[in-house]
Amino acid sequence: MERAVFVYTTYPSIVEAEKAGRAIVERRLAACVNILPGMVSHYWWEGKVERGEEVVMIVKTRASLSQNVERAIKDMHSYTTPAILVIPIENVEKTYLGWLMAETEAAKID
């Protein structure tokens, strides 16, 4: 069976994250997204250290859809350089993995 992955990204607001997350799930590019508000980030940007309040989104999908998820995130994101990290998952409980695969079977790919 195909492997599952997490796609990790961040957004500047819960509103933007929810809009993107819902669209990704509606297109069946992911079985589920988790949106975690309240993150504080410190990062280098244009030569200086910045601080920002962000929202984390974790997209649960199949490995073969990760590039489509990446494109969808970029298309809907307000950042010029969004963080998009595809994280392989070592092991997934069999029933959950079956659900994830079934829910993404009919993915609407551009």
Biopython code that builds the backbone (N, CA, C, O; Angstrom):
import numpy as np
from Bio.PDB.StructureBuilder import StructureBuilder

atoms = [
    (1, "MET", "N", (0.853, -1.192, 0.000)),
    (1, "MET", "CA", (0.000, 0.000, 0.000)),
    (1, "MET", "C", (0.889, 1.242, 0.000)),
    (1, "MET", "O", (1.991, 1.240, 0.548)),
    (2, "GLU", "N", (0.389, 2.283, -0.617)),
    (2, "GLU", "CA", (1.110, 3.547, -0.681)),
    (2, "GLU", "C", (1.351, 4.120, 0.714)),
    (2, "GLU", "O", (0.612, 3.829, 1.655)),
    (3, "ARG", "N", (2.387, 4.934, 0.832)),
    (3, "ARG", "CA", (2.734, 5.543, 2.114)),
    (3, "ARG", "C", (1.962, 6.837, 2.347)),
    (3, "ARG", "O", (1.577, 7.534, 1.408)),
    (4, "ALA", "N", (1.751, 7.131, 3.601)),
    (4, "ALA", "CA", (1.147, 8.399, 4.009)),
    (4, "ALA", "C", (2.264, 9.382, 4.333)),
    (4, "ALA", "O", (3.362, 8.990, 4.727)),
    (5, "VAL", "N", (1.961, 10.675, 4.158)),
    (5, "VAL", "CA", (2.891, 11.735, 4.525)),
    (5, "VAL", "C", (2.126, 12.858, 5.211)),
    (5, "VAL", "O", (0.909, 12.981, 5.068)),
    (6, "PHE", "N", (2.858, 13.665, 5.952)),
    (6, "PHE", "CA", (2.352, 14.938, 6.452)),
    (6, "PHE", "C", (2.940, 16.022, 5.564)),
    (6, "PHE", "O", (4.117, 15.963, 5.205)),
    (7, "VAL", "N", (2.135, 17.005, 5.210)),
    (7, "VAL", "CA", (2.657, 18.214, 4.593)),
    (7, "VAL", "C", (2.458, 19.315, 5.628)),
    (7, "VAL", "O", (1.331, 19.642, 6.001)),
    (8, "TYR", "N", (3.571, 19.876, 6.081)),
    (8, "TYR", "CA", (3.571, 20.913, 7.113)),
    (8, "TYR", "C", (3.696, 22.273, 6.444)),
    (8, "TYR", "O", (4.535, 22.466, 5.564)),
    (9, "THR", "N", (2.865, 23.208, 6.861)),
    (9, "THR", "CA", (2.971, 24.577, 6.373)),
    (9, "THR", "C", (2.470, 25.522, 7.459)),
    (9, "THR", "O", (1.872, 25.095, 8.447)),
    (10, "THR", "N", (2.724, 26.810, 7.257)),
    (10, "THR", "CA", (2.244, 27.822, 8.194)),
    (10, "THR", "C", (1.515, 28.921, 7.434)),
    (10, "THR", "O", (1.754, 29.141, 6.247)),
    (11, "TYR", "N", (0.633, 29.595, 8.133)),
    (11, "TYR", "CA", (-0.153, 30.693, 7.559)),
    (11, "TYR", "C", (-0.133, 31.879, 8.520)),
    (11, "TYR", "O", (0.102, 31.709, 9.716)),
    (12, "PRO", "N", (-0.381, 33.087, 7.991)),
    (12, "PRO", "CA", (-0.393, 34.258, 8.857)),
    (12, "PRO", "C", (-1.673, 34.410, 9.680)),
    (12, "PRO", "O", (-1.704, 35.186, 10.634)),
    (13, "SER", "N", (-2.739, 33.667, 9.313)),
    (13, "SER", "CA", (-3.999, 33.797, 10.061)),
    (13, "SER", "C", (-4.795, 32.499, 10.009)),
    (13, "SER", "O", (-4.628, 31.684, 9.102)),
    (14, "ILE", "N", (-5.652, 32.328, 10.992)),
    (14, "ILE", "CA", (-6.528, 31.160, 11.033)),
    (14, "ILE", "C", (-7.509, 31.193, 9.860)),
    (14, "ILE", "O", (-7.853, 30.144, 9.314)),
    (15, "VAL", "N", (-7.956, 32.377, 9.470)),
    (15, "VAL", "CA", (-8.909, 32.504, 8.365)),
    (15, "VAL", "C", (-8.283, 31.972, 7.076)),
    (15, "VAL", "O", (-8.913, 31.196, 6.358)),
    (16, "GLU", "N", (-7.059, 32.379, 6.783)),
    (16, "GLU", "CA", (-6.394, 31.918, 5.565)),
    (16, "GLU", "C", (-6.114, 30.412, 5.624)),
    (16, "GLU", "O", (-6.288, 29.705, 4.632)),
    (17, "ALA", "N", (-5.683, 29.932, 6.780)),
    (17, "ALA", "CA", (-5.404, 28.494, 6.932)),
    (17, "ALA", "C", (-6.679, 27.670, 6.748)),
    (17, "ALA", "O", (-6.657, 26.642, 6.071)),
    (18, "GLU", "N", (-7.781, 28.108, 7.340)),
    (18, "GLU", "CA", (-9.030, 27.354, 7.205)),
    (18, "GLU", "C", (-9.542, 27.357, 5.766)),
    (18, "GLU", "O", (-10.044, 26.340, 5.288)),
    (19, "LYS", "N", (-9.422, 28.469, 5.084)),
    (19, "LYS", "CA", (-9.855, 28.545, 3.694)),
    (19, "LYS", "C", (-9.051, 27.564, 2.839)),
    (19, "LYS", "O", (-9.622, 26.805, 2.056)),
    (20, "ALA", "N", (-7.732, 27.583, 2.993)),
    (20, "ALA", "CA", (-6.870, 26.680, 2.222)),
    (20, "ALA", "C", (-7.097, 25.232, 2.632)),
    (20, "ALA", "O", (-7.195, 24.355, 1.773)),
    (21, "GLY", "N", (-7.182, 24.972, 3.917)),
    (21, "GLY", "CA", (-7.374, 23.603, 4.397)),
    (21, "GLY", "C", (-8.668, 22.994, 3.909)),
    (21, "GLY", "O", (-8.695, 21.839, 3.484)),
    (22, "ARG", "N", (-9.722, 23.750, 3.967)),
    (22, "ARG", "CA", (-11.015, 23.238, 3.490)),
    (22, "ARG", "C", (-10.960, 22.937, 1.990)),
    (22, "ARG", "O", (-11.469, 21.910, 1.544)),
    (23, "ALA", "N", (-10.342, 23.831, 1.214)),
    (23, "ALA", "CA", (-10.240, 23.614, -0.234)),
    (23, "ALA", "C", (-9.431, 22.360, -0.543)),
    (23, "ALA", "O", (-9.783, 21.604, -1.448)),
    (24, "ILE", "N", (-8.366, 22.136, 0.189)),
    (24, "ILE", "CA", (-7.528, 20.947, -0.021)),
    (24, "ILE", "C", (-8.320, 19.678, 0.285)),
    (24, "ILE", "O", (-8.246, 18.706, -0.466)),
    (25, "VAL", "N", (-9.075, 19.683, 1.381)),
    (25, "VAL", "CA", (-9.885, 18.518, 1.740)),
    (25, "VAL", "C", (-11.030, 18.329, 0.738)),
    (25, "VAL", "O", (-11.315, 17.203, 0.330)),
    (26, "GLU", "N", (-11.681, 19.414, 0.346)),
    (26, "GLU", "CA", (-12.785, 19.300, -0.617)),
    (26, "GLU", "C", (-12.316, 18.707, -1.941)),
    (26, "GLU", "O", (-13.070, 17.984, -2.592)),
    (27, "ARG", "N", (-11.096, 18.999, -2.344)),
    (27, "ARG", "CA", (-10.540, 18.441, -3.582)),
    (27, "ARG", "C", (-10.005, 17.018, -3.383)),
    (27, "ARG", "O", (-9.497, 16.393, -4.313)),
    (28, "ARG", "N", (-10.134, 16.524, -2.146)),
    (28, "ARG", "CA", (-9.673, 15.181, -1.779)),
    (28, "ARG", "C", (-8.177, 15.005, -1.963)),
    (28, "ARG", "O", (-7.693, 13.890, -2.159)),
    (29, "LEU", "N", (-7.445, 16.110, -1.900)),
    (29, "LEU", "CA", (-5.989, 16.039, -1.902)),
    (29, "LEU", "C", (-5.471, 15.596, -0.546)),
    (29, "LEU", "O", (-4.307, 15.220, -0.410)),
    (30, "ALA", "N", (-6.331, 15.641, 0.448)),
    (30, "ALA", "CA", (-5.992, 15.188, 1.801)),
    (30, "ALA", "C", (-7.240, 14.619, 2.452)),
    (30, "ALA", "O", (-8.361, 15.030, 2.153)),
    (31, "ALA", "N", (-7.025, 13.679, 3.338)),
    (31, "ALA", "CA", (-8.138, 13.125, 4.100)),
    (31, "ALA", "C", (-8.501, 14.045, 5.263)),
    (31, "ALA", "O", (-9.645, 14.065, 5.719)),
    (32, "CYS", "N", (-7.510, 14.807, 5.737)),
    (32, "CYS", "CA", (-7.704, 15.625, 6.927)),
    (32, "CYS", "C", (-6.625, 16.698, 6.970)),
    (32, "CYS", "O", (-5.499, 16.465, 6.531)),
    (33, "VAL", "N", (-6.960, 17.863, 7.493)),
    (33, "VAL", "CA", (-5.956, 18.857, 7.848)),
    (33, "VAL", "C", (-6.163, 19.224, 9.313)),
    (33, "VAL", "O", (-7.294, 19.314, 9.790)),
    (34, "ASN", "N", (-5.072, 19.431, 10.006)),
    (34, "ASN", "CA", (-5.116, 19.935, 11.374)),
    (34, "ASN", "C", (-4.592, 21.363, 11.357)),
    (34, "ASN", "O", (-3.536, 21.635, 10.784)),
    (35, "ILE", "N", (-5.324, 22.271, 11.980)),
    (35, "ILE", "CA", (-4.939, 23.680, 12.035)),
    (35, "ILE", "C", (-4.724, 24.044, 13.494)),
    (35, "ILE", "O", (-5.619, 23.918, 14.329)),
    (36, "LEU", "N", (-3.509, 24.499, 13.775)),
    (36, "LEU", "CA", (-3.101, 24.791, 15.143)),
    (36, "LEU", "C", (-2.755, 26.271, 15.276)),
    (36, "LEU", "O", (-1.685, 26.683, 14.830)),
    (37, "PRO", "N", (-3.618, 27.075, 15.871)),
    (37, "PRO", "CA", (-3.328, 28.499, 16.016)),
    (37, "PRO", "C", (-2.363, 28.757, 17.171)),
    (37, "PRO", "O", (-2.111, 27.887, 18.005)),
    (38, "GLY", "N", (-1.837, 29.966, 17.193)),
    (38, "GLY", "CA", (-1.077, 30.412, 18.352)),
    (38, "GLY", "C", (0.413, 30.145, 18.314)),
    (38, "GLY", "O", (1.050, 30.161, 19.368)),
    (39, "MET", "N", (0.999, 29.902, 17.161)),
    (39, "MET", "CA", (2.432, 29.662, 17.085)),
    (39, "MET", "C", (3.161, 30.998, 16.934)),
    (39, "MET", "O", (2.692, 31.894, 16.232)),
    (40, "VAL", "N", (4.298, 31.120, 17.592)),
    (40, "VAL", "CA", (5.169, 32.273, 17.432)),
    (40, "VAL", "C", (6.418, 31.795, 16.712)),
    (40, "VAL", "O", (7.027, 30.799, 17.103)),
    (41, "SER", "N", (6.795, 32.507, 15.661)),
    (41, "SER", "CA", (7.974, 32.150, 14.867)),
    (41, "SER", "C", (9.015, 33.252, 14.940)),
    (41, "SER", "O", (8.686, 34.438, 14.927)),
    (42, "HIS", "N", (10.269, 32.849, 15.016)),
    (42, "HIS", "CA", (11.404, 33.750, 14.862)),
    (42, "HIS", "C", (12.186, 33.214, 13.686)),
    (42, "HIS", "O", (12.522, 32.030, 13.658)),
    (43, "TYR", "N", (12.489, 34.071, 12.698)),
    (43, "TYR", "CA", (13.104, 33.590, 11.465)),
    (43, "TYR", "C", (13.867, 34.719, 10.783)),
    (43, "TYR", "O", (13.619, 35.904, 11.005)),
    (44, "TRP", "N", (14.807, 34.294, 9.941)),
    (44, "TRP", "CA", (15.521, 35.258, 9.113)),
    (44, "TRP", "C", (14.682, 35.605, 7.891)),
    (44, "TRP", "O", (14.148, 34.713, 7.231)),
    (45, "TRP", "N", (14.562, 36.898, 7.583)),
    (45, "TRP", "CA", (13.885, 37.330, 6.370)),
    (45, "TRP", "C", (14.524, 38.635, 5.906)),
    (45, "TRP", "O", (14.561, 39.627, 6.634)),
    (46, "GLU", "N", (15.019, 38.602, 4.686)),
    (46, "GLU", "CA", (15.626, 39.763, 4.061)),
    (46, "GLU", "C", (16.688, 40.408, 4.949)),
    (46, "GLU", "O", (16.711, 41.625, 5.131)),
    (47, "GLY", "N", (17.567, 39.565, 5.496)),
    (47, "GLY", "CA", (18.732, 40.043, 6.229)),
    (47, "GLY", "C", (18.550, 40.368, 7.692)),
    (47, "GLY", "O", (19.489, 40.831, 8.339)),
    (48, "LYS", "N", (17.361, 40.137, 8.234)),
    (48, "LYS", "CA", (17.183, 40.411, 9.662)),
    (48, "LYS", "C", (16.265, 39.371, 10.296)),
    (48, "LYS", "O", (15.505, 38.683, 9.615)),
    (49, "VAL", "N", (16.360, 39.282, 11.606)),
    (49, "VAL", "CA", (15.527, 38.340, 12.350)),
    (49, "VAL", "C", (14.158, 38.978, 12.576)),
    (49, "VAL", "O", (14.043, 40.100, 13.070)),
    (50, "GLU", "N", (13.134, 38.231, 12.201)),
    (50, "GLU", "CA", (11.746, 38.687, 12.338)),
    (50, "GLU", "C", (11.027, 37.831, 13.378)),
    (50, "GLU", "O", (11.461, 36.725, 13.701)),
    (51, "ARG", "N", (9.933, 38.358, 13.889)),
    (51, "ARG", "CA", (9.036, 37.617, 14.776)),
    (51, "ARG", "C", (7.647, 37.701, 14.168)),
    (51, "ARG", "O", (7.208, 38.765, 13.733)),
    (52, "GLY", "N", (6.959, 36.558, 14.144)),
    (52, "GLY", "CA", (5.609, 36.560, 13.611)),
    (52, "GLY", "C", (4.722, 35.594, 14.356)),
    (52, "GLY", "O", (5.185, 34.575, 14.870)),
    (53, "GLU", "N", (3.446, 35.917, 14.412)),
    (53, "GLU", "CA", (2.455, 35.006, 14.964)),
    (53, "GLU", "C", (1.820, 34.292, 13.784)),
    (53, "GLU", "O", (1.324, 34.928, 12.853)),
    (54, "GLU", "N", (1.838, 32.971, 13.829)),
    (54, "GLU", "CA", (1.382, 32.180, 12.701)),
    (54, "GLU", "C", (0.456, 31.060, 13.159)),
    (54, "GLU", "O", (0.231, 30.841, 14.349)),
    (55, "VAL", "N", (-0.066, 30.369, 12.161)),
    (55, "VAL", "CA", (-0.931, 29.212, 12.358)),
    (55, "VAL", "C", (-0.270, 28.039, 11.628)),
    (55, "VAL", "O", (0.150, 28.179, 10.479)),
    (56, "VAL", "N", (-0.181, 26.901, 12.286)),
    (56, "VAL", "CA", (0.385, 25.696, 11.667)),
    (56, "VAL", "C", (-0.741, 24.900, 11.022)),
    (56, "VAL", "O", (-1.826, 24.770, 11.590)),
    (57, "MET", "N", (-0.477, 24.371, 9.835)),
    (57, "MET", "CA", (-1.413, 23.438, 9.214)),
    (57, "MET", "C", (-0.647, 22.173, 8.860)),
    (57, "MET", "O", (0.396, 22.225, 8.208)),
    (58, "ILE", "N", (-1.175, 21.044, 9.297)),
    (58, "ILE", "CA", (-0.617, 19.740, 8.966)),
    (58, "ILE", "C", (-1.626, 19.036, 8.071)),
    (58, "ILE", "O", (-2.770, 18.804, 8.461)),
    (59, "VAL", "N", (-1.185, 18.702, 6.872)),
    (59, "VAL", "CA", (-2.035, 18.058, 5.876)),
    (59, "VAL", "C", (-1.708, 16.572, 5.880)),
    (59, "VAL", "O", (-0.546, 16.194, 5.726)),
    (60, "LYS", "N", (-2.710, 15.733, 6.051)),
    (60, "LYS", "CA", (-2.535, 14.279, 6.063)),
    (60, "LYS", "C", (-2.969, 13.739, 4.711)),
    (60, "LYS", "O", (-4.142, 13.815, 4.348)),
    (61, "THR", "N", (-2.005, 13.191, 3.967)),
    (61, "THR", "CA", (-2.289, 12.765, 2.607)),
    (61, "THR", "C", (-1.418, 11.582, 2.224)),
    (61, "THR", "O", (-0.625, 11.094, 3.029)),
    (62, "ARG", "N", (-1.573, 11.128, 0.990)),
    (62, "ARG", "CA", (-0.744, 10.052, 0.449)),
    (62, "ARG", "C", (0.475, 10.671, -0.238)),
    (62, "ARG", "O", (0.412, 11.795, -0.737)),
    (63, "ALA", "N", (1.571, 9.936, -0.259)),
    (63, "ALA", "CA", (2.819, 10.440, -0.821)),
    (63, "ALA", "C", (2.646, 10.906, -2.263)),
    (63, "ALA", "O", (3.214, 11.927, -2.651)),
    (64, "SER", "N", (1.876, 10.180, -3.058)),
    (64, "SER", "CA", (1.719, 10.519, -4.472)),
    (64, "SER", "C", (0.970, 11.834, -4.700)),
    (64, "SER", "O", (1.000, 12.368, -5.809)),
    (65, "LEU", "N", (0.310, 12.358, -3.688)),
    (65, "LEU", "CA", (-0.419, 13.621, -3.817)),
    (65, "LEU", "C", (0.347, 14.813, -3.248)),
    (65, "LEU", "O", (-0.135, 15.944, -3.323)),
    (66, "SER", "N", (1.516, 14.583, -2.688)),
    (66, "SER", "CA", (2.232, 15.658, -1.992)),
    (66, "SER", "C", (2.578, 16.824, -2.913)),
    (66, "SER", "O", (2.512, 17.974, -2.478)),
    (67, "GLN", "N", (2.943, 16.572, -4.161)),
    (67, "GLN", "CA", (3.249, 17.677, -5.080)),
    (67, "GLN", "C", (1.986, 18.466, -5.436)),
    (67, "GLN", "O", (2.045, 19.683, -5.614)),
    (68, "ASN", "N", (0.861, 17.787, -5.539)),
    (68, "ASN", "CA", (-0.405, 18.482, -5.795)),
    (68, "ASN", "C", (-0.797, 19.340, -4.599)),
    (68, "ASN", "O", (-1.297, 20.452, -4.765)),
    (69, "VAL", "N", (-0.571, 18.823, -3.392)),
    (69, "VAL", "CA", (-0.843, 19.601, -2.181)),
    (69, "VAL", "C", (0.064, 20.828, -2.157)),
    (69, "VAL", "O", (-0.386, 21.930, -1.845)),
    (70, "GLU", "N", (1.329, 20.639, -2.484)),
    (70, "GLU", "CA", (2.269, 21.758, -2.519)),
    (70, "GLU", "C", (1.796, 22.845, -3.487)),
    (70, "GLU", "O", (1.815, 24.028, -3.147)),
    (71, "ARG", "N", (1.375, 22.453, -4.678)),
    (71, "ARG", "CA", (0.871, 23.429, -5.654)),
    (71, "ARG", "C", (-0.370, 24.154, -5.134)),
    (71, "ARG", "O", (-0.502, 25.367, -5.292)),
    (72, "ALA", "N", (-1.278, 23.398, -4.511)),
    (72, "ALA", "CA", (-2.499, 24.010, -3.975)),
    (72, "ALA", "C", (-2.161, 25.025, -2.884)),
    (72, "ALA", "O", (-2.749, 26.105, -2.833)),
    (73, "ILE", "N", (-1.220, 24.678, -2.019)),
    (73, "ILE", "CA", (-0.814, 25.607, -0.958)),
    (73, "ILE", "C", (-0.231, 26.872, -1.582)),
    (73, "ILE", "O", (-0.610, 27.981, -1.206)),
    (74, "LYS", "N", (0.683, 26.713, -2.527)),
    (74, "LYS", "CA", (1.299, 27.885, -3.168)),
    (74, "LYS", "C", (0.262, 28.756, -3.862)),
    (74, "LYS", "O", (0.332, 29.983, -3.788)),
    (75, "ASP", "N", (-0.702, 28.131, -4.538)),
    (75, "ASP", "CA", (-1.733, 28.881, -5.257)),
    (75, "ASP", "C", (-2.613, 29.708, -4.331)),
    (75, "ASP", "O", (-3.104, 30.765, -4.727)),
    (76, "MET", "N", (-2.819, 29.236, -3.091)),
    (76, "MET", "CA", (-3.741, 29.915, -2.174)),
    (76, "MET", "C", (-3.038, 30.704, -1.079)),
    (76, "MET", "O", (-3.708, 31.279, -0.221)),
    (77, "HIS", "N", (-1.712, 30.751, -1.082)),
    (77, "HIS", "CA", (-0.960, 31.325, 0.031)),
    (77, "HIS", "C", (-0.618, 32.785, -0.196)),
    (77, "HIS", "O", (-0.312, 33.192, -1.317)),
    (78, "SER", "N", (-0.670, 33.570, 0.867)),
    (78, "SER", "CA", (-0.321, 34.988, 0.759)),
    (78, "SER", "C", (1.187, 35.233, 0.899)),
    (78, "SER", "O", (1.667, 36.302, 0.524)),
    (79, "TYR", "N", (1.939, 34.266, 1.431)),
    (79, "TYR", "CA", (3.394, 34.430, 1.549)),
    (79, "TYR", "C", (4.047, 34.220, 0.184)),
    (79, "TYR", "O", (3.596, 33.385, -0.600)),
    (80, "THR", "N", (5.102, 34.972, -0.098)),
    (80, "THR", "CA", (5.854, 34.740, -1.333)),
    (80, "THR", "C", (6.705, 33.478, -1.231)),
    (80, "THR", "O", (6.988, 32.833, -2.240)),
    (81, "THR", "N", (7.114, 33.126, -0.004)),
    (81, "THR", "CA", (7.920, 31.935, 0.223)),
    (81, "THR", "C", (7.324, 31.141, 1.390)),
    (81, "THR", "O", (7.865, 31.178, 2.495)),
    (82, "PRO", "N", (6.229, 30.431, 1.162)),
    (82, "PRO", "CA", (5.635, 29.672, 2.273)),
    (82, "PRO", "C", (6.497, 28.457, 2.637)),
    (82, "PRO", "O", (7.149, 27.858, 1.782)),
    (83, "ALA", "N", (6.479, 28.121, 3.903)),
    (83, "ALA", "CA", (7.126, 26.886, 4.365)),
    (83, "ALA", "C", (6.241, 25.724, 3.941)),
    (83, "ALA", "O", (5.072, 25.654, 4.319)),
    (84, "ILE", "N", (6.800, 24.815, 3.156)),
    (84, "ILE", "CA", (6.073, 23.607, 2.753)),
    (84, "ILE", "C", (7.043, 22.451, 2.899)),
    (84, "ILE", "O", (7.996, 22.328, 2.130)),
    (85, "LEU", "N", (6.800, 21.608, 3.886)),
    (85, "LEU", "CA", (7.683, 20.487, 4.168)),
    (85, "LEU", "C", (6.894, 19.195, 4.085)),
    (85, "LEU", "O", (5.866, 19.050, 4.747)),
    (86, "VAL", "N", (7.361, 18.261, 3.283)),
    (86, "VAL", "CA", (6.730, 16.946, 3.186)),
    (86, "VAL", "C", (7.493, 16.020, 4.123)),
    (86, "VAL", "O", (8.700, 15.826, 3.978)),
    (87, "ILE", "N", (6.776, 15.456, 5.082)),
    (87, "ILE", "CA", (7.393, 14.645, 6.130)),
    (87, "ILE", "C", (6.911, 13.207, 5.996)),
    (87, "ILE", "O", (5.718, 12.936, 6.137)),
    (88, "PRO", "N", (7.835, 12.279, 5.722)),
    (88, "PRO", "CA", (7.429, 10.873, 5.633)),
    (88, "PRO", "C", (7.026, 10.358, 7.018)),
    (88, "PRO", "O", (7.552, 10.795, 8.041)),
    (89, "ILE", "N", (6.096, 9.434, 7.017)),
    (89, "ILE", "CA", (5.623, 8.847, 8.271)),
    (89, "ILE", "C", (6.125, 7.415, 8.338)),
    (89, "ILE", "O", (5.940, 6.638, 7.401)),
    (90, "GLU", "N", (6.748, 7.077, 9.427)),
    (90, "GLU", "CA", (7.343, 5.754, 9.601)),
    (90, "GLU", "C", (6.298, 4.648, 9.642)),
    (90, "GLU", "O", (6.461, 3.608, 9.003)),
    (91, "ASN", "N", (5.232, 4.871, 10.391)),
    (91, "ASN", "CA", (4.219, 3.836, 10.568)),
    (91, "ASN", "C", (2.861, 4.488, 10.811)),
    (91, "ASN", "O", (2.768, 5.513, 11.487)),
    (92, "VAL", "N", (1.820, 3.892, 10.261)),
    (92, "VAL", "CA", (0.457, 4.373, 10.466)),
    (92, "VAL", "C", (-0.419, 3.176, 10.810)),
    (92, "VAL", "O", (-0.322, 2.130, 10.169)),
    (93, "GLU", "N", (-1.257, 3.322, 11.800)),
    (93, "GLU", "CA", (-2.179, 2.257, 12.183)),
    (93, "GLU", "C", (-2.978, 1.867, 10.941)),
    (93, "GLU", "O", (-3.441, 2.734, 10.200)),
    (94, "LYS", "N", (-3.137, 0.574, 10.715)),
    (94, "LYS", "CA", (-3.681, 0.031, 9.476)),
    (94, "LYS", "C", (-5.078, 0.567, 9.127)),
    (94, "LYS", "O", (-5.323, 0.929, 7.977)),
    (95, "THR", "N", (-5.980, 0.621, 10.086)),
    (95, "THR", "CA", (-7.335, 1.091, 9.814)),
    (95, "THR", "C", (-7.337, 2.566, 9.426)),
    (95, "THR", "O", (-8.046, 2.970, 8.504)),
    (96, "TYR", "N", (-6.541, 3.368, 10.131)),
    (96, "TYR", "CA", (-6.442, 4.792, 9.816)),
    (96, "TYR", "C", (-5.847, 4.992, 8.426)),
    (96, "TYR", "O", (-6.330, 5.825, 7.659)),
    (97, "LEU", "N", (-4.807, 4.237, 8.100)),
    (97, "LEU", "CA", (-4.183, 4.338, 6.784)),
    (97, "LEU", "C", (-5.187, 3.982, 5.683)),
    (97, "LEU", "O", (-5.223, 4.645, 4.646)),
    (98, "GLY", "N", (-5.992, 2.954, 5.895)),
    (98, "GLY", "CA", (-7.012, 2.582, 4.929)),
    (98, "GLY", "C", (-8.014, 3.703, 4.716)),
    (98, "GLY", "O", (-8.416, 3.979, 3.586)),
    (99, "TRP", "N", (-8.423, 4.358, 5.821)),
    (99, "TRP", "CA", (-9.344, 5.487, 5.728)),
    (99, "TRP", "C", (-8.709, 6.627, 4.923)),
    (99, "TRP", "O", (-9.339, 7.179, 4.021)),
    (100, "LEU", "N", (-7.461, 6.975, 5.253)),
    (100, "LEU", "CA", (-6.759, 8.052, 4.563)),
    (100, "LEU", "C", (-6.673, 7.771, 3.064)),
    (100, "LEU", "O", (-6.927, 8.655, 2.246)),
    (101, "MET", "N", (-6.314, 6.539, 2.711)),
    (101, "MET", "CA", (-6.197, 6.179, 1.296)),
    (101, "MET", "C", (-7.557, 6.220, 0.593)),
    (101, "MET", "O", (-7.654, 6.696, -0.538)),
    (102, "ALA", "N", (-8.590, 5.732, 1.247)),
    (102, "ALA", "CA", (-9.928, 5.732, 0.654)),
    (102, "ALA", "C", (-10.438, 7.150, 0.411)),
    (102, "ALA", "O", (-11.058, 7.422, -0.617)),
    (103, "GLU", "N", (-10.178, 8.053, 1.355)),
    (103, "GLU", "CA", (-10.681, 9.427, 1.245)),
    (103, "GLU", "C", (-9.932, 10.246, 0.209)),
    (103, "GLU", "O", (-10.439, 11.272, -0.243)),
    (104, "THR", "N", (-8.738, 9.817, -0.178)),
    (104, "THR", "CA", (-7.957, 10.561, -1.168)),
    (104, "THR", "C", (-7.929, 9.856, -2.536)),
    (104, "THR", "O", (-7.266, 10.321, -3.463)),
    (105, "GLU", "N", (-8.635, 8.762, -2.649)),
    (105, "GLU", "CA", (-8.666, 7.988, -3.900)),
    (105, "GLU", "C", (-9.172, 8.818, -5.075)),
    (105, "GLU", "O", (-8.653, 8.707, -6.186)),
    (106, "ALA", "N", (-10.174, 9.642, -4.833)),
    (106, "ALA", "CA", (-10.806, 10.415, -5.902)),
    (106, "ALA", "C", (-10.272, 11.855, -5.954)),
    (106, "ALA", "O", (-11.022, 12.784, -6.250)),
    (107, "ALA", "N", (-9.000, 12.034, -5.673)),
    (107, "ALA", "CA", (-8.410, 13.378, -5.645)),
    (107, "ALA", "C", (-8.624, 14.098, -6.969)),
    (107, "ALA", "O", (-8.494, 13.516, -8.046)),
    (108, "LYS", "N", (-8.952, 15.360, -6.860)),
    (108, "LYS", "CA", (-9.134, 16.212, -8.035)),
    (108, "LYS", "C", (-7.804, 16.902, -8.326)),
    (108, "LYS", "O", (-7.438, 17.885, -7.681)),
    (109, "ILE", "N", (-7.098, 16.367, -9.305)),
    (109, "ILE", "CA", (-5.759, 16.842, -9.632)),
    (109, "ILE", "C", (-5.845, 17.790, -10.828)),
    (109, "ILE", "O", (-6.528, 17.514, -11.814)),
    (110, "ASP", "N", (-5.136, 18.910, -10.716)),
    (110, "ASP", "CA", (-5.116, 19.905, -11.811)),
    (110, "ASP", "C", (-4.315, 19.392, -12.992)),
    (110, "ASP", "O", (-4.188, 20.086, -14.000)),
]
sb = StructureBuilder()
sb.init_structure("model")
sb.init_model(0)
sb.init_chain("A")
sb.init_seg("    ")
for serial, (resi, resn, name, xyz) in enumerate(atoms, 1):
    if name == "N":
        sb.init_residue(resn, " ", resi, " ")
    sb.init_atom(name, np.array(xyz, "f"), 0.0, 1.0, " ", f" {name:<3s}", serial, name[0])
structure = sb.get_structure()
